[in-house]
Amino acid sequence: MTDIKYKITTVYDDGYESVKEFDSLEEAKSYFINIDERDILHSALCQYGEDSSEEIARKEGKKRK
């Protein structure tokens, strides 16, 4: 059986990059939903297996006025 992990990579508008790893999709989704689009340039939720990776969801930052 493949060991599947989930990773969220977020780049904030100040240039800081954050990477969080999760064992379950539910935990990853919960964290991803709560990322504030006003504070980021972009964020991606990816699924990683032994020999493949796939982007599941992506958020683009919203410009502040």
C-alpha positions in Angstrom: 0.0 0.0 0.0 1.2 3.5 -0.9 2.0 5.8 2.0 0.1 9.0 1.0 0.9 12.3 2.6 -0.6 15.7 2.2 1.5 18.9 2.0 0.4 22.6 2.0 2.9 25.1 0.7 2.0 28.7 1.3 3.9 31.8 0.2 2.9 34.9 2.2 2.9 38.4 0.8 6.0 39.3 2.9 7.9 36.5 1.1 7.8 33.9 4.0 7.2 30.4 2.8 5.5 27.8 5.0 5.3 24.1 4.4 3.0 21.9 6.5 2.6 18.1 6.2 -0.4 16.1 7.2 -1.3 12.3 7.3 -5.0 12.8 6.6 -6.8 14.7 3.9 -9.4 15.9 6.5 -6.7 17.6 8.6 -5.1 19.1 5.5 -8.4 20.5 4.2 -9.3 22.0 7.6 -6.0 23.8 7.7 -6.1 24.9 4.0 -9.7 26.3 4.4 -8.5 28.6 7.2 -5.6 30.2 5.3 -6.6 33.9 4.8 -6.3 34.9 1.2 -5.6 38.5 2.2 -2.2 37.5 3.7 -0.8 35.2 0.9 0.5 35.3 -2.6 -0.6 31.7 -3.1 -1.1 28.4 -1.4 -1.3 24.8 -2.7 -2.6 21.6 -1.2 -0.8 18.6 -2.7 -1.1 14.8 -2.3 2.2 12.9 -2.4 2.6 9.2 -2.9 5.7 7.0 -3.4 6.2 8.0 -7.0 3.7 10.7 -7.8 2.3 14.0 -6.6 -0.9 15.8 -7.5 -2.1 19.3 -6.7 -5.6 19.0 -5.1 -6.4 22.6 -4.5 -4.9 26.1 -4.9 -5.6 29.5 -3.5 -4.4 32.8 -5.0 -4.0 35.8 -2.7 -6.4 38.7 -2.9 -5.0 42.1 -3.4 -5.5 44.6 -0.6 -7.0 47.9 -1.4 
